C-alpha cells in the first residue's frame, strides 16, 4: 500500500503472501468479531504506519508474522496497533516508536526507542489442534492455556472452503496461533485385520472407519494366497494385503519309529515341518507312550503327527530249570530247559569233559538283556575198581572174609559172607555222572577138614626095619 494510503477491512481474517506499507499508510479494521491479519511472507514498513480498530473492544486486532525470524523498526518509523511475531526477534531501533502492544520471542528496545503500550513475550499457548493439523470439518474445537491455566474449550471460526487457516487465542495482552488445514475429504482406514495378516478362513470380516467413524462390518471372500482388500468412501480408499492359507503344515516324526521300544526314559525326537528338520526330546513313562508334535502356522492351521513308543526298563527274567547247577552228566549232549519271564523254552548243549558253564540269554524288544547260568560237569569215564584182597581163586575156611579194594586208587574195606563152595565177590562204584565201575574175585569156602585114612601099615602092627612105606587116602584119594 502506497504512502498515505487508507485501507478499511471489514472482514475477520486477511492473509497476504507479502505486505508493504508505505509511509503514512493506515489500516482500519471494522469487524465486530475480531480481526486477524496474516502476512505469510515478506513484510515491510517504509515509514510511519497506523493500524487501529474502528470499533471498540471486545474486538481484537492481531498483526501476525508467523514465519518471520527477525523484524525491526528502523529509526524514525512509528507504528500503532497490535504486533504479533511469536517466532521472531523484534528490534526497535533508536528513534522508532510503537504505540500499542507487541508480542515476540525476543524484544530488543534500543536506547531512544519509544514504546507506548505493553511489550510482552507470549504467555498464551494453544494446546489443540497441533500445528499443521488437517481438520476434516468446517471448524474445530480449540484447547488453550494462559499462564499455564487451561481455558474453556471453544470453537474456531467457520472456514468457508478447504485450505490453510490460522487459529489465534489471546489473553492479558498476549497471543498464540497455530496453522491448520481444512479438508472435508474424510480419510478411510481399515482397522481390522492388520496389513499383512494371515487367515485360514476364506470369508474375511473387515472393520473400517471413515473420518474416524466406524462403518458397518462387511466381508470379503479370499482366494488362496495374497489378497488385496480395499475400502473406499468419496473416492478416498485404504487397502491392505491379507494372505489366505487353508493348508495345515505337514508334520512328520522321523525318529523314533512308531511302535518301537526304548529302555531309557529320555529319548531324542526328530521330525520335520513342511520338510524342515527339527529336533527335541521326550520323557517316557513305563509302558505305552504317545509322542505328538504339533505346529500352528501364521494362519492358525494346525498340523500334527504322533507315534507310539513303549518304555521297558526291566530286563527279562531268565531261569534254567534243568539240569540243576553243579550236576553231572555222563553224556556230552544234554537237553536244557529254561524260562523267560515264565515262558518255557527248550534246547540242547554239547558238553566237554570236565566243568561246563551253560548260559541262557534273552534280549527284549527294548534291548534289555536278562540271563542265567549253571555249571554242569561232564564225566564219561567209569570209576576204576580193583579188589586187592582176597585174591581171586583163593580159599577160605571161614564164611565171612574181609574185602579190601580201591576206587580210582582210593582204598576201601568191607566184608563178604561166603557160602560153601565157590563165591564171586564183586565191588561196584557209580560216580556222580552215573558211570559204573566194578571188579570181581572168586573165593572158595571150604569149612570141612579132609578125611585121611592110613591103609598100610595097620595100626599096632610091627616092623623090623626102620623105614617103612605108608599108604593112605585123603578124602578117598590114594
BELQUIUR-V929484 format. One record per residue. N is the residue number from 1. RES is the residue in one letter. BURIAL is # if it has 16 or more other ideal C-beta (glycine too) atoms within 10 Angstrom, else .. Layout:
BEGIN
<<N:RES:BURIAL> <N:RES:BURIAL>>
END
This chain:
BEGIN
<<1:X:#> <2:X:.> <3:X:.> <4:X:.> <5:X:.> <6:X:.> <7:X:.> <8:X:.> <9:X:#> <10:X:.> <11:X:.> <12:X:.> <13:X:#> <14:X:#> <15:X:.> <16:X:.> <17:X:.> <18:X:.> <19:X:#> <20:X:.> <21:X:#> <22:X:#> <23:X:#> <24:X:#> <25:X:#> <26:X:#> <27:X:#> <28:X:.> <29:X:#> <30:X:.> <31:X:#> <32:X:.> <33:X:.> <34:X:#> <35:X:#> <36:X:#> <37:X:#> <38:X:#> <39:X:#> <40:X:#> <41:X:.> <42:X:.> <43:X:#> <44:X:.> <45:X:#> <46:X:#> <47:X:#> <48:X:#> <49:X:#> <50:X:#> <51:X:#> <52:X:.> <53:X:#> <54:X:.> <55:X:.> <56:X:.> <57:X:.> <58:X:.> <59:X:#> <60:X:#> <61:X:#> <62:X:#> <63:X:#> <64:X:#> <65:X:#> <66:X:#> <67:X:.> <68:X:#> <69:X:.> <70:X:.> <71:X:#> <72:X:.> <73:X:#> <74:X:.> <75:X:.> <76:X:.> <77:X:#> <78:X:#> <79:X:#> <80:X:#> <81:X:#> <82:X:#> <83:X:#> <84:X:#> <85:X:#> <86:X:#> <87:X:.> <88:X:#> <89:X:.> <90:X:#> <91:X:#> <92:X:#> <93:X:#> <94:X:.> <95:X:#> <96:X:#> <97:X:#> <98:X:#> <99:X:.> <100:X:#> <101:X:#> <102:X:#> <103:X:#> <104:X:#> <105:X:.> <106:X:.> <107:X:#> <108:X:.> <109:X:#> <110:X:.> <111:X:.> <112:X:.> <113:X:#> <114:X:.> <115:X:#> <116:X:.> <117:X:.> <118:X:.> <119:X:#> <120:X:#> <121:X:.> <122:X:#> <123:X:#> <124:X:#> <125:X:.> <126:X:#> <127:X:.> <128:X:.> <129:X:#> <130:X:.> <131:X:.> <132:X:.> <133:X:.> <134:X:.> <135:X:#> <136:X:#> <137:X:.> <138:X:.> <139:X:.> <140:X:#> <141:X:.> <142:X:#> <143:X:#> <144:X:#> <145:X:#> <146:X:#> <147:X:.> <148:X:.> <149:X:.> <150:X:.> <151:X:.> <152:X:.> <153:X:.> <154:X:.> <155:X:.> <156:X:#> <157:X:.> <158:X:.> <159:X:#> <160:X:.> <161:X:.> <162:X:.> <163:X:.> <164:X:.> <165:X:#> <166:X:#> <167:X:#> <168:X:#> <169:X:#> <170:X:#> <171:X:.> <172:X:.> <173:X:#> <174:X:#> <175:X:#> <176:X:#> <177:X:#> <178:X:#> <179:X:#> <180:X:#> <181:X:.> <182:X:#> <183:X:.> <184:X:.> <185:X:.> <186:X:#> <187:X:.> <188:X:#> <189:X:.> <190:X:#> <191:X:.> <192:X:.> <193:X:#> <194:X:.> <195:X:.> <196:X:.> <197:X:.> <198:X:.> <199:X:#> <200:X:#> <201:X:.> <202:X:.> <203:X:.> <204:X:#> <205:X:.> <206:X:#> <207:X:.> <208:X:#> <209:X:#> <210:X:#> <211:X:.> <212:X:.> <213:X:.> <214:X:.> <215:X:#> <216:X:.> <217:X:.> <218:X:.> <219:X:.> <220:X:.> <221:X:.> <222:X:#> <223:X:.> <224:X:.> <225:X:.> <226:X:.> <227:X:#> <228:X:.> <229:X:#> <230:X:.> <231:X:#> <232:X:.> <233:X:#> <234:X:.> <235:X:.> <236:X:.> <237:X:.> <238:X:#> <239:X:.> <240:X:#> <241:X:.> <242:X:#> <243:X:#> <244:X:#> <245:X:#> <246:X:.> <247:X:.> <248:X:#> <249:X:#> <250:X:.> <251:X:#> <252:X:.> <253:X:#> <254:X:.> <255:X:.> <256:X:#> <257:X:.> <258:X:.> <259:X:.> <260:X:.> <261:X:.> <262:X:#> <263:X:#> <264:X:.> <265:X:.> <266:X:.> <267:X:#> <268:X:.> <269:X:#> <270:X:.> <271:X:#> <272:X:#> <273:X:#> <274:X:.> <275:X:.> <276:X:.> <277:X:.> <278:X:.> <279:X:.> <280:X:.> <281:X:.> <282:X:#> <283:X:.> <284:X:#> <285:X:.> <286:X:.> <287:X:.> <288:X:.> <289:X:#> <290:X:.> <291:X:#> <292:X:.> <293:X:#> <294:X:.> <295:X:#> <296:X:.> <297:X:#> <298:X:.> <299:X:#> <300:X:.> <301:X:#> <302:X:.> <303:X:#> <304:X:.> <305:X:#> <306:X:.> <307:X:#> <308:X:.> <309:X:#> <310:X:.> <311:X:#> <312:X:#> <313:X:.> <314:X:.> <315:X:#> <316:X:#> <317:X:.> <318:X:#> <319:X:.> <320:X:#> <321:X:.> <322:X:.> <323:X:#> <324:X:.> <325:X:.> <326:X:.> <327:X:.> <328:X:.> <329:X:#> <330:X:#> <331:X:.> <332:X:.> <333:X:.> <334:X:#> <335:X:.> <336:X:#> <337:X:.> <338:X:#> <339:X:#> <340:X:#> <341:X:.> <342:X:.> <343:X:.> <344:X:.> <345:X:.> <346:X:.> <347:X:.> <348:X:.> <349:X:#> <350:X:.> <351:X:#> <352:X:.> <353:X:.> <354:X:.> <355:X:.> <356:X:#> <357:X:.> <358:X:#> <359:X:.> <360:X:#> <361:X:.> <362:X:#> <363:X:.> <364:X:#> <365:X:.> <366:X:#> <367:X:.> <368:X:.> <369:X:.> <370:X:#> <371:X:.> <372:X:#> <373:X:.> <374:X:#> <375:X:.> <376:X:#> <377:X:#> <378:X:#> <379:X:#> <380:X:.> <381:X:.> <382:X:#> <383:X:#> <384:X:.> <385:X:#> <386:X:.> <387:X:#> <388:X:.> <389:X:.> <390:X:#> <391:X:.> <392:X:.> <393:X:.> <394:X:.> <395:X:.> <396:X:#> <397:X:.> <398:X:.> <399:X:.> <400:X:.> <401:X:#> <402:X:.> <403:X:#> <404:X:.> <405:X:#> <406:X:#> <407:X:#> <408:X:.> <409:X:.> <410:X:.> <411:X:.> <412:X:.> <413:X:.> <414:X:.> <415:X:.> <416:X:#> <417:X:.> <418:X:#> <419:X:.> <420:X:.> <421:X:.> <422:X:.> <423:X:#> <424:X:.> <425:X:#> <426:X:.> <427:X:#> <428:X:.> <429:X:#> <430:X:.> <431:X:#> <432:X:.> <433:X:#> <434:X:.> <435:X:.> <436:X:.> <437:X:#> <438:X:.> <439:X:#> <440:X:.> <441:X:#> <442:X:.> <443:X:#> <444:X:.> <445:X:#> <446:X:.> <447:X:.> <448:X:.> <449:X:.> <450:X:.> <451:X:.> <452:X:.> <453:X:.> <454:X:.> <455:X:.> <456:X:.> <457:X:.> <458:X:.> <459:X:.> <460:X:.> <461:X:.> <462:X:.> <463:X:.> <464:X:.> <465:X:.> <466:X:.> <467:X:.> <468:X:.> <469:X:.> <470:X:.> <471:X:.> <472:X:.> <473:X:.> <474:X:.> <475:X:.> <476:X:.> <477:X:.> <478:X:.>>
END
